Amino acid sequence: MPEGDTIYRAATVLRRALAGRLISGFRSDVPQVTLAAARTPVLGRTVSAVEAKGKHLFIRFGDAPDDPVLRSHLGMQGSWHIYRPGEPWQRPERQARVVIETDRFVVPCFNAPTLELRTGRELAADPQLAALGPDAIADGFDAAEAARRLRARPDLAIGIAILDQRALAGVGNVFKSELLFIRRLSPFQRVAELDDAQLQDLVEEAHRQLVANRGGGARVTRPGAPRHQTLWIYGRAGKPCRVCGTIIRLRRQGDGGRTTYFCPSCQAAPPDRGRSAP
């Protein structure tokens, strides 16, 4: 699933292609988007902004509260592409959920599970979007607020809590495993077992890592490492830890069975903290 750095980069590229451009074509196979576009047409409008927050991407067609905004969440398989008019597409057109056209570019979104066209006013009133936590990739990231929101989930394992977008927006499975390894925290410790300094260090590390990866290229949490060795732990189950040599393990965590990679030695829970949460 794309994480905050991927969505940030997608928004940056889409902004270069679309911002300030007049929309000459707009179509979708999503019924809600089609109906909303019939009520509040997108054609003839100008893209005023392309924004990312956590794992959500917003394309704004005007600045007024009642102007339409397209929100996408890419899930596991979704992606945005940019083509010149007439250029062959890399994916079948039937997989395009929405297509935006200007005089210079054709911009389809493929396989996104969530696409909706709503007014800016409607999005501002959406309780789920309003509940999103501080965006870890943003320059104005509020680390203290993110730590406070994590602290409000004392019974969750930290490997589950850090994926809660209402606490900290933008962290997904890759960064979860990498961040917890870097800070030498067991993914299975309950939030209540971590002290304030550990939580603060963790959310600040999230900000550092996502900001460091928002420029493009391969994701890197080991600066200076050889190509294909740029991550500490993610995807390395059965291989030796890059620090201590212990074999990396994988466990499923949470209701969704999300994968968690960890080093049993580097990330062992302190013995005086009791049994860790599953």
NUDREN-538657 format. One record per residue (C-alpha): x negated, y negated, z; chain; residue number from 1; residue in three letters. Coordinates in steps of 0.1 Angstrom, whole numbers, padded with zeros to 4 digits. Example, Ala and Ser with C-alpha at 12.3 -4.5 7.8 and 13.67 -1.06 7.14 Angstrom:
<rec c1="-0123" c2="0045" c3="0078" kette="A" nr="1" rest="ALA"/>
<rec c1="-0137" c2="0011" c3="0071" kette="A" nr="2" rest="SER"/>
This chain:
<rec c1="0000" c2="0000" c3="0000" kette="A" nr="1" rest="MET"/>
<rec c1="-0014" c2="-0035" c3="-0008" kette="A" nr="2" rest="PRO"/>
<rec c1="-0025" c2="-0053" c3="0022" kette="A" nr="3" rest="GLU"/>
<rec c1="-0028" c2="-0090" c3="0030" kette="A" nr="4" rest="GLY"/>
<rec c1="-0060" c2="-0095" c3="0010" kette="A" nr="5" rest="ASP"/>
<rec c1="-0045" c2="-0079" c3="-0021" kette="A" nr="6" rest="THR"/>
<rec c1="-0014" c2="-0100" c3="-0019" kette="A" nr="7" rest="ILE"/>
<rec c1="-0034" c2="-0132" c3="-0013" kette="A" nr="8" rest="TYR"/>
<rec c1="-0055" c2="-0125" c3="-0044" kette="A" nr="9" rest="ARG"/>
<rec c1="-0024" c2="-0117" c3="-0065" kette="A" nr="10" rest="ALA"/>
<rec c1="-0008" c2="-0150" c3="-0054" kette="A" nr="11" rest="ALA"/>
<rec c1="-0041" c2="-0168" c3="-0064" kette="A" nr="12" rest="THR"/>
<rec c1="-0041" c2="-0154" c3="-0099" kette="A" nr="13" rest="VAL"/>
<rec c1="-0004" c2="-0158" c3="-0104" kette="A" nr="14" rest="LEU"/>
<rec c1="-0007" c2="-0194" c3="-0093" kette="A" nr="15" rest="ARG"/>
<rec c1="-0033" c2="-0202" c3="-0119" kette="A" nr="16" rest="ARG"/>
<rec c1="-0011" c2="-0187" c3="-0146" kette="A" nr="17" rest="ALA"/>
<rec c1="0023" c2="-0200" c3="-0135" kette="A" nr="18" rest="LEU"/>
<rec c1="0020" c2="-0231" c3="-0114" kette="A" nr="19" rest="ALA"/>
<rec c1="0034" c2="-0262" c3="-0132" kette="A" nr="20" rest="GLY"/>
<rec c1="0046" c2="-0241" c3="-0161" kette="A" nr="21" rest="ARG"/>
<rec c1="0081" c2="-0243" c3="-0176" kette="A" nr="22" rest="LEU"/>
<rec c1="0099" c2="-0209" c3="-0175" kette="A" nr="23" rest="ILE"/>
<rec c1="0109" c2="-0199" c3="-0211" kette="A" nr="24" rest="SER"/>
<rec c1="0120" c2="-0163" c3="-0203" kette="A" nr="25" rest="GLY"/>
<rec c1="0132" c2="-0145" c3="-0173" kette="A" nr="26" rest="PHE"/>
<rec c1="0148" c2="-0110" c3="-0171" kette="A" nr="27" rest="ARG"/>
<rec c1="0151" c2="-0083" c3="-0145" kette="A" nr="28" rest="SER"/>
<rec c1="0167" c2="-0048" c3="-0141" kette="A" nr="29" rest="ASP"/>
<rec c1="0174" c2="-0055" c3="-0104" kette="A" nr="30" rest="VAL"/>
<rec c1="0211" c2="-0063" c3="-0100" kette="A" nr="31" rest="PRO"/>
<rec c1="0207" c2="-0087" c3="-0072" kette="A" nr="32" rest="GLN"/>
<rec c1="0181" c2="-0107" c3="-0091" kette="A" nr="33" rest="VAL"/>
<rec c1="0202" c2="-0107" c3="-0123" kette="A" nr="34" rest="THR"/>
<rec c1="0233" c2="-0119" c3="-0104" kette="A" nr="35" rest="LEU"/>
<rec c1="0213" c2="-0146" c3="-0085" kette="A" nr="36" rest="ALA"/>
<rec c1="0197" c2="-0158" c3="-0118" kette="A" nr="37" rest="ALA"/>
<rec c1="0232" c2="-0162" c3="-0133" kette="A" nr="38" rest="ALA"/>
<rec c1="0243" c2="-0183" c3="-0104" kette="A" nr="39" rest="ARG"/>
<rec c1="0211" c2="-0204" c3="-0101" kette="A" nr="40" rest="THR"/>
<rec c1="0193" c2="-0201" c3="-0135" kette="A" nr="41" rest="PRO"/>
<rec c1="0155" c2="-0198" c3="-0135" kette="A" nr="42" rest="VAL"/>
<rec c1="0152" c2="-0206" c3="-0172" kette="A" nr="43" rest="LEU"/>
<rec c1="0140" c2="-0242" c3="-0179" kette="A" nr="44" rest="GLY"/>
<rec c1="0127" c2="-0246" c3="-0144" kette="A" nr="45" rest="ARG"/>
<rec c1="0090" c2="-0252" c3="-0134" kette="A" nr="46" rest="THR"/>
<rec c1="0071" c2="-0231" c3="-0110" kette="A" nr="47" rest="VAL"/>
<rec c1="0062" c2="-0253" c3="-0081" kette="A" nr="48" rest="SER"/>
<rec c1="0043" c2="-0229" c3="-0060" kette="A" nr="49" rest="ALA"/>
<rec c1="0031" c2="-0193" c3="-0056" kette="A" nr="50" rest="VAL"/>
<rec c1="0026" c2="-0183" c3="-0020" kette="A" nr="51" rest="GLU"/>
<rec c1="0016" c2="-0153" c3="0000" kette="A" nr="52" rest="ALA"/>
<rec c1="0024" c2="-0144" c3="0036" kette="A" nr="53" rest="LYS"/>
<rec c1="0013" c2="-0111" c3="0049" kette="A" nr="54" rest="GLY"/>
<rec c1="0025" c2="-0085" c3="0024" kette="A" nr="55" rest="LYS"/>
<rec c1="0051" c2="-0108" c3="0009" kette="A" nr="56" rest="HIS"/>
<rec c1="0047" c2="-0129" c3="-0023" kette="A" nr="57" rest="LEU"/>
<rec c1="0069" c2="-0159" c3="-0031" kette="A" nr="58" rest="PHE"/>
<rec c1="0073" c2="-0176" c3="-0065" kette="A" nr="59" rest="ILE"/>
<rec c1="0091" c2="-0209" c3="-0061" kette="A" nr="60" rest="ARG"/>
<rec c1="0110" c2="-0225" c3="-0090" kette="A" nr="61" rest="PHE"/>
<rec c1="0113" c2="-0260" c3="-0076" kette="A" nr="62" rest="GLY"/>
<rec c1="0108" c2="-0277" c3="-0043" kette="A" nr="63" rest="ASP"/>
<rec c1="0144" c2="-0284" c3="-0033" kette="A" nr="64" rest="ALA"/>
<rec c1="0160" c2="-0262" c3="-0006" kette="A" nr="65" rest="PRO"/>
<rec c1="0186" c2="-0248" c3="-0031" kette="A" nr="66" rest="ASP"/>
<rec c1="0161" c2="-0241" c3="-0058" kette="A" nr="67" rest="ASP"/>
<rec c1="0155" c2="-0203" c3="-0065" kette="A" nr="68" rest="PRO"/>
<rec c1="0126" c2="-0184" c3="-0050" kette="A" nr="69" rest="VAL"/>
<rec c1="0115" c2="-0149" c3="-0061" kette="A" nr="70" rest="LEU"/>
<rec c1="0102" c2="-0127" c3="-0033" kette="A" nr="71" rest="ARG"/>
<rec c1="0084" c2="-0095" c3="-0039" kette="A" nr="72" rest="SER"/>
<rec c1="0071" c2="-0068" c3="-0016" kette="A" nr="73" rest="HIS"/>
<rec c1="0050" c2="-0043" c3="-0036" kette="A" nr="74" rest="LEU"/>
<rec c1="0052" c2="-0013" c3="-0013" kette="A" nr="75" rest="GLY"/>
<rec c1="0030" c2="0016" c3="-0023" kette="A" nr="76" rest="MET"/>
<rec c1="0032" c2="0014" c3="-0061" kette="A" nr="77" rest="GLN"/>
<rec c1="0041" c2="-0022" c3="-0071" kette="A" nr="78" rest="GLY"/>
<rec c1="0018" c2="-0046" c3="-0090" kette="A" nr="79" rest="SER"/>
<rec c1="0019" c2="-0079" c3="-0108" kette="A" nr="80" rest="TRP"/>
<rec c1="0003" c2="-0082" c3="-0143" kette="A" nr="81" rest="HIS"/>
<rec c1="-0005" c2="-0111" c3="-0165" kette="A" nr="82" rest="ILE"/>
<rec c1="-0006" c2="-0109" c3="-0203" kette="A" nr="83" rest="TYR"/>
<rec c1="-0009" c2="-0132" c3="-0233" kette="A" nr="84" rest="ARG"/>
<rec c1="0022" c2="-0132" c3="-0255" kette="A" nr="85" rest="PRO"/>
<rec c1="0020" c2="-0103" c3="-0279" kette="A" nr="86" rest="GLY"/>
<rec c1="-0008" c2="-0086" c3="-0259" kette="A" nr="87" rest="GLU"/>
<rec c1="-0002" c2="-0048" c3="-0252" kette="A" nr="88" rest="PRO"/>
<rec c1="0009" c2="-0039" c3="-0217" kette="A" nr="89" rest="TRP"/>
<rec c1="-0010" c2="-0014" c3="-0196" kette="A" nr="90" rest="GLN"/>
<rec c1="0022" c2="0000" c3="-0181" kette="A" nr="91" rest="ARG"/>
<rec c1="0055" c2="0010" c3="-0198" kette="A" nr="92" rest="PRO"/>
<rec c1="0080" c2="-0018" c3="-0201" kette="A" nr="93" rest="GLU"/>
<rec c1="0107" c2="0004" c3="-0185" kette="A" nr="94" rest="ARG"/>
<rec c1="0087" c2="0001" c3="-0152" kette="A" nr="95" rest="GLN"/>
<rec c1="0089" c2="-0037" c3="-0152" kette="A" nr="96" rest="ALA"/>
<rec c1="0114" c2="-0048" c3="-0125" kette="A" nr="97" rest="ARG"/>
<rec c1="0112" c2="-0085" c3="-0135" kette="A" nr="98" rest="VAL"/>
<rec c1="0094" c2="-0104" c3="-0163" kette="A" nr="99" rest="VAL"/>
<rec c1="0086" c2="-0141" c3="-0162" kette="A" nr="100" rest="ILE"/>
<rec c1="0076" c2="-0159" c3="-0194" kette="A" nr="101" rest="GLU"/>
<rec c1="0060" c2="-0192" c3="-0201" kette="A" nr="102" rest="THR"/>
<rec c1="0044" c2="-0206" c3="-0233" kette="A" nr="103" rest="ASP"/>
<rec c1="0011" c2="-0191" c3="-0224" kette="A" nr="104" rest="ARG"/>
<rec c1="0017" c2="-0160" c3="-0204" kette="A" nr="105" rest="PHE"/>
<rec c1="0040" c2="-0130" c3="-0199" kette="A" nr="106" rest="VAL"/>
<rec c1="0041" c2="-0119" c3="-0162" kette="A" nr="107" rest="VAL"/>
<rec c1="0058" c2="-0086" c3="-0154" kette="A" nr="108" rest="PRO"/>
<rec c1="0061" c2="-0070" c3="-0119" kette="A" nr="109" rest="CYS"/>
<rec c1="0060" c2="-0032" c3="-0121" kette="A" nr="110" rest="PHE"/>
<rec c1="0075" c2="-0007" c3="-0097" kette="A" nr="111" rest="ASN"/>
<rec c1="0080" c2="-0031" c3="-0068" kette="A" nr="112" rest="ALA"/>
<rec c1="0106" c2="-0016" c3="-0043" kette="A" nr="113" rest="PRO"/>
<rec c1="0116" c2="-0051" c3="-0031" kette="A" nr="114" rest="THR"/>
<rec c1="0125" c2="-0079" c3="-0054" kette="A" nr="115" rest="LEU"/>
<rec c1="0150" c2="-0106" c3="-0046" kette="A" nr="116" rest="GLU"/>
<rec c1="0159" c2="-0140" c3="-0059" kette="A" nr="117" rest="LEU"/>
<rec c1="0173" c2="-0163" c3="-0033" kette="A" nr="118" rest="ARG"/>
<rec c1="0173" c2="-0200" c3="-0026" kette="A" nr="119" rest="THR"/>
<rec c1="0146" c2="-0216" c3="-0004" kette="A" nr="120" rest="GLY"/>
<rec c1="0173" c2="-0223" c3="0022" kette="A" nr="121" rest="ARG"/>
<rec c1="0184" c2="-0187" c3="0023" kette="A" nr="122" rest="GLU"/>
<rec c1="0149" c2="-0174" c3="0027" kette="A" nr="123" rest="LEU"/>
<rec c1="0142" c2="-0199" c3="0055" kette="A" nr="124" rest="ALA"/>
<rec c1="0172" c2="-0185" c3="0073" kette="A" nr="125" rest="ALA"/>
<rec c1="0163" c2="-0149" c3="0069" kette="A" nr="126" rest="ASP"/>
<rec c1="0157" c2="-0134" c3="0104" kette="A" nr="127" rest="PRO"/>
<rec c1="0133" c2="-0107" c3="0091" kette="A" nr="128" rest="GLN"/>
<rec c1="0110" c2="-0132" c3="0073" kette="A" nr="129" rest="LEU"/>
<rec c1="0113" c2="-0157" c3="0102" kette="A" nr="130" rest="ALA"/>
<rec c1="0101" c2="-0129" c3="0126" kette="A" nr="131" rest="ALA"/>
<rec c1="0068" c2="-0123" c3="0107" kette="A" nr="132" rest="LEU"/>
<rec c1="0038" c2="-0128" c3="0129" kette="A" nr="133" rest="GLY"/>
<rec c1="0008" c2="-0150" c3="0122" kette="A" nr="134" rest="PRO"/>
<rec c1="-0007" c2="-0143" c3="0088" kette="A" nr="135" rest="ASP"/>
<rec c1="-0042" c2="-0129" c3="0095" kette="A" nr="136" rest="ALA"/>
<rec c1="-0056" c2="-0142" c3="0061" kette="A" nr="137" rest="ILE"/>
<rec c1="-0044" c2="-0177" c3="0065" kette="A" nr="138" rest="ALA"/>
<rec c1="-0068" c2="-0206" c3="0073" kette="A" nr="139" rest="ASP"/>
<rec c1="-0045" c2="-0217" c3="0101" kette="A" nr="140" rest="GLY"/>
<rec c1="-0043" c2="-0182" c3="0117" kette="A" nr="141" rest="PHE"/>
<rec c1="-0031" c2="-0184" c3="0153" kette="A" nr="142" rest="ASP"/>
<rec c1="-0051" c2="-0156" c3="0170" kette="A" nr="143" rest="ALA"/>
<rec c1="-0037" c2="-0164" c3="0204" kette="A" nr="144" rest="ALA"/>
<rec c1="-0001" c2="-0160" c3="0192" kette="A" nr="145" rest="GLU"/>
<rec c1="-0010" c2="-0127" c3="0174" kette="A" nr="146" rest="ALA"/>
<rec c1="-0026" c2="-0114" c3="0206" kette="A" nr="147" rest="ALA"/>
<rec c1="0005" c2="-0125" c3="0226" kette="A" nr="148" rest="ARG"/>
<rec c1="0028" c2="-0106" c3="0203" kette="A" nr="149" rest="ARG"/>
<rec c1="0007" c2="-0075" c3="0205" kette="A" nr="150" rest="LEU"/>
<rec c1="0007" c2="-0078" c3="0243" kette="A" nr="151" rest="ARG"/>
<rec c1="0045" c2="-0078" c3="0241" kette="A" nr="152" rest="ALA"/>
<rec c1="0043" c2="-0042" c3="0228" kette="A" nr="153" rest="ARG"/>
<rec c1="0026" c2="-0026" c3="0258" kette="A" nr="154" rest="PRO"/>
<rec c1="0038" c2="0010" c3="0252" kette="A" nr="155" rest="ASP"/>
<rec c1="0028" c2="0013" c3="0216" kette="A" nr="156" rest="LEU"/>
<rec c1="-0005" c2="0028" c3="0206" kette="A" nr="157" rest="ALA"/>
<rec c1="-0027" c2="0000" c3="0192" kette="A" nr="158" rest="ILE"/>
<rec c1="-0030" c2="0019" c3="0159" kette="A" nr="159" rest="GLY"/>
<rec c1="0008" c2="0015" c3="0155" kette="A" nr="160" rest="ILE"/>
<rec c1="0011" c2="-0020" c3="0171" kette="A" nr="161" rest="ALA"/>
<rec c1="-0014" c2="-0036" c3="0148" kette="A" nr="162" rest="ILE"/>
<rec c1="0007" c2="-0025" c3="0117" kette="A" nr="163" rest="LEU"/>
<rec c1="0038" c2="-0043" c3="0131" kette="A" nr="164" rest="ASP"/>
<rec c1="0041" c2="-0072" c3="0107" kette="A" nr="165" rest="GLN"/>
<rec c1="0062" c2="-0091" c3="0134" kette="A" nr="166" rest="ARG"/>
<rec c1="0030" c2="-0091" c3="0156" kette="A" nr="167" rest="ALA"/>
<rec c1="0003" c2="-0096" c3="0129" kette="A" nr="168" rest="LEU"/>
<rec c1="0011" c2="-0101" c3="0092" kette="A" nr="169" rest="ALA"/>
<rec c1="-0011" c2="-0087" c3="0066" kette="A" nr="170" rest="GLY"/>
<rec c1="-0029" c2="-0057" c3="0082" kette="A" nr="171" rest="VAL"/>
<rec c1="-0023" c2="-0023" c3="0066" kette="A" nr="172" rest="GLY"/>
<rec c1="-0037" c2="0012" c3="0069" kette="A" nr="173" rest="ASN"/>
<rec c1="-0072" c2="0005" c3="0055" kette="A" nr="174" rest="VAL"/>
<rec c1="-0078" c2="-0026" c3="0077" kette="A" nr="175" rest="PHE"/>
<rec c1="-0062" c2="-0009" c3="0107" kette="A" nr="176" rest="LYS"/>
<rec c1="-0087" c2="0019" c3="0107" kette="A" nr="177" rest="SER"/>
<rec c1="-0116" c2="-0003" c3="0099" kette="A" nr="178" rest="GLU"/>
<rec c1="-0108" c2="-0030" c3="0125" kette="A" nr="179" rest="LEU"/>
<rec c1="-0103" c2="-0005" c3="0153" kette="A" nr="180" rest="LEU"/>
<rec c1="-0136" c2="0012" c3="0144" kette="A" nr="181" rest="PHE"/>
<rec c1="-0155" c2="-0021" c3="0143" kette="A" nr="182" rest="ILE"/>
<rec c1="-0142" c2="-0031" c3="0177" kette="A" nr="183" rest="ARG"/>
<rec c1="-0148" c2="0005" c3="0190" kette="A" nr="184" rest="ARG"/>
<rec c1="-0112" c2="0009" c3="0201" kette="A" nr="185" rest="LEU"/>
<rec c1="-0093" c2="0042" c3="0201" kette="A" nr="186" rest="SER"/>
<rec c1="-0063" c2="0040" c3="0178" kette="A" nr="187" rest="PRO"/>
<rec c1="-0043" c2="0060" c3="0204" kette="A" nr="188" rest="PHE"/>
<rec c1="-0048" c2="0038" c3="0234" kette="A" nr="189" rest="GLN"/>
<rec c1="-0016" c2="0020" c3="0244" kette="A" nr="190" rest="ARG"/>
<rec c1="-0017" c2="-0018" c3="0241" kette="A" nr="191" rest="VAL"/>
<rec c1="-0012" c2="-0019" c3="0279" kette="A" nr="192" rest="ALA"/>
<rec c1="-0046" c2="-0002" c3="0283" kette="A" nr="193" rest="GLU"/>
<rec c1="-0065" c2="-0029" c3="0265" kette="A" nr="194" rest="LEU"/>
<rec c1="-0076" c2="-0061" c3="0283" kette="A" nr="195" rest="ASP"/>
<rec c1="-0070" c2="-0096" c3="0270" kette="A" nr="196" rest="ASP"/>
<rec c1="-0105" c2="-0099" c3="0256" kette="A" nr="197" rest="ALA"/>
<rec c1="-0102" c2="-0067" c3="0236" kette="A" nr="198" rest="GLN"/>
<rec c1="-0069" c2="-0079" c3="0220" kette="A" nr="199" rest="LEU"/>
<rec c1="-0083" c2="-0113" c3="0213" kette="A" nr="200" rest="GLN"/>
<rec c1="-0114" c2="-0098" c3="0197" kette="A" nr="201" rest="ASP"/>
<rec c1="-0093" c2="-0075" c3="0176" kette="A" nr="202" rest="LEU"/>
<rec c1="-0071" c2="-0101" c3="0161" kette="A" nr="203" rest="VAL"/>
<rec c1="-0100" c2="-0124" c3="0155" kette="A" nr="204" rest="GLU"/>
<rec c1="-0118" c2="-0095" c3="0137" kette="A" nr="205" rest="GLU"/>
<rec c1="-0086" c2="-0091" c3="0116" kette="A" nr="206" rest="ALA"/>
<rec c1="-0089" c2="-0127" c3="0105" kette="A" nr="207" rest="HIS"/>
<rec c1="-0126" c2="-0125" c3="0097" kette="A" nr="208" rest="ARG"/>
<rec c1="-0122" c2="-0093" c3="0076" kette="A" nr="209" rest="GLN"/>
<rec c1="-0092" c2="-0104" c3="0056" kette="A" nr="210" rest="LEU"/>
<rec c1="-0107" c2="-0138" c3="0049" kette="A" nr="211" rest="VAL"/>
<rec c1="-0139" c2="-0122" c3="0038" kette="A" nr="212" rest="ALA"/>
<rec c1="-0120" c2="-0100" c3="0014" kette="A" nr="213" rest="ASN"/>
<rec c1="-0097" c2="-0126" c3="-0002" kette="A" nr="214" rest="ARG"/>
<rec c1="-0121" c2="-0136" c3="-0030" kette="A" nr="215" rest="GLY"/>
<rec c1="-0117" c2="-0104" c3="-0051" kette="A" nr="216" rest="GLY"/>
<rec c1="-0137" c2="-0074" c3="-0059" kette="A" nr="217" rest="GLY"/>
<rec c1="-0140" c2="-0041" c3="-0039" kette="A" nr="218" rest="ALA"/>
<rec c1="-0128" c2="-0043" c3="-0003" kette="A" nr="219" rest="ARG"/>
<rec c1="-0158" c2="-0046" c3="0020" kette="A" nr="220" rest="VAL"/>
<rec c1="-0161" c2="-0042" c3="0058" kette="A" nr="221" rest="THR"/>
<rec c1="-0198" c2="-0033" c3="0056" kette="A" nr="222" rest="ARG"/>
<rec c1="-0215" c2="-0064" c3="0040" kette="A" nr="223" rest="PRO"/>
<rec c1="-0247" c2="-0054" c3="0021" kette="A" nr="224" rest="GLY"/>
<rec c1="-0238" c2="-0017" c3="0019" kette="A" nr="225" rest="ALA"/>
<rec c1="-0243" c2="0001" c3="-0014" kette="A" nr="226" rest="PRO"/>
<rec c1="-0215" c2="0004" c3="-0038" kette="A" nr="227" rest="ARG"/>
<rec c1="-0188" c2="0030" c3="-0028" kette="A" nr="228" rest="HIS"/>
<rec c1="-0201" c2="0028" c3="0008" kette="A" nr="229" rest="GLN"/>
<rec c1="-0185" c2="-0005" c3="0017" kette="A" nr="230" rest="THR"/>
<rec c1="-0161" c2="0008" c3="0043" kette="A" nr="231" rest="LEU"/>
<rec c1="-0170" c2="0022" c3="0077" kette="A" nr="232" rest="TRP"/>
<rec c1="-0144" c2="0049" c3="0081" kette="A" nr="233" rest="ILE"/>
<rec c1="-0113" c2="0048" c3="0059" kette="A" nr="234" rest="TYR"/>
<rec c1="-0109" c2="0078" c3="0036" kette="A" nr="235" rest="GLY"/>
<rec c1="-0139" c2="0096" c3="0052" kette="A" nr="236" rest="ARG"/>
<rec c1="-0123" c2="0124" c3="0071" kette="A" nr="237" rest="ALA"/>
<rec c1="-0147" c2="0153" c3="0074" kette="A" nr="238" rest="GLY"/>
<rec c1="-0177" c2="0132" c3="0068" kette="A" nr="239" rest="LYS"/>
<rec c1="-0203" c2="0120" c3="0093" kette="A" nr="240" rest="PRO"/>
<rec c1="-0198" c2="0087" c3="0111" kette="A" nr="241" rest="CYS"/>
<rec c1="-0221" c2="0060" c3="0096" kette="A" nr="242" rest="ARG"/>
<rec c1="-0231" c2="0050" c3="0132" kette="A" nr="243" rest="VAL"/>
<rec c1="-0234" c2="0082" c3="0153" kette="A" nr="244" rest="CYS"/>
<rec c1="-0231" c2="0111" c3="0129" kette="A" nr="245" rest="GLY"/>
<rec c1="-0199" c2="0126" c3="0145" kette="A" nr="246" rest="THR"/>
<rec c1="-0174" c2="0140" c3="0120" kette="A" nr="247" rest="ILE"/>
<rec c1="-0147" c2="0115" c3="0112" kette="A" nr="248" rest="ILE"/>
<rec c1="-0112" c2="0127" c3="0119" kette="A" nr="249" rest="ARG"/>
<rec c1="-0078" c2="0119" c3="0105" kette="A" nr="250" rest="LEU"/>
<rec c1="-0045" c2="0119" c3="0124" kette="A" nr="251" rest="ARG"/>
<rec c1="-0009" c2="0109" c3="0115" kette="A" nr="252" rest="ARG"/>
<rec c1="0005" c2="0081" c3="0137" kette="A" nr="253" rest="GLN"/>
<rec c1="0039" c2="0066" c3="0142" kette="A" nr="254" rest="GLY"/>
<rec c1="0073" c2="0074" c3="0129" kette="A" nr="255" rest="ASP"/>
<rec c1="0061" c2="0070" c3="0093" kette="A" nr="256" rest="GLY"/>
<rec c1="0032" c2="0093" c3="0098" kette="A" nr="257" rest="GLY"/>
<rec c1="0007" c2="0067" c3="0087" kette="A" nr="258" rest="ARG"/>
<rec c1="-0029" c2="0079" c3="0083" kette="A" nr="259" rest="THR"/>
<rec c1="-0054" c2="0069" c3="0109" kette="A" nr="260" rest="THR"/>
<rec c1="-0092" c2="0076" c3="0105" kette="A" nr="261" rest="TYR"/>
<rec c1="-0113" c2="0075" c3="0136" kette="A" nr="262" rest="PHE"/>
<rec c1="-0147" c2="0086" c3="0151" kette="A" nr="263" rest="CYS"/>
<rec c1="-0141" c2="0106" c3="0183" kette="A" nr="264" rest="PRO"/>
<rec c1="-0174" c2="0094" c3="0197" kette="A" nr="265" rest="SER"/>
<rec c1="-0175" c2="0057" c3="0188" kette="A" nr="266" rest="CYS"/>
<rec c1="-0138" c2="0053" c3="0196" kette="A" nr="267" rest="GLN"/>
<rec c1="-0134" c2="0074" c3="0226" kette="A" nr="268" rest="ALA"/>
<rec c1="-0109" c2="0060" c3="0251" kette="A" nr="269" rest="ALA"/>
<rec c1="-0125" c2="0051" c3="0284" kette="A" nr="270" rest="PRO"/>
<rec c1="-0119" c2="0080" c3="0308" kette="A" nr="271" rest="PRO"/>
<rec c1="-0105" c2="0058" c3="0336" kette="A" nr="272" rest="ASP"/>
<rec c1="-0076" c2="0046" c3="0313" kette="A" nr="273" rest="ARG"/>
<rec c1="-0057" c2="0078" c3="0315" kette="A" nr="274" rest="GLY"/>
<rec c1="-0042" c2="0098" c3="0287" kette="A" nr="275" rest="ARG"/>
<rec c1="-0039" c2="0079" c3="0255" kette="A" nr="276" rest="SER"/>
<rec c1="-0006" c2="0075" c3="0237" kette="A" nr="277" rest="ALA"/>
<rec c1="0000" c2="0098" c3="0207" kette="A" nr="278" rest="PRO"/>
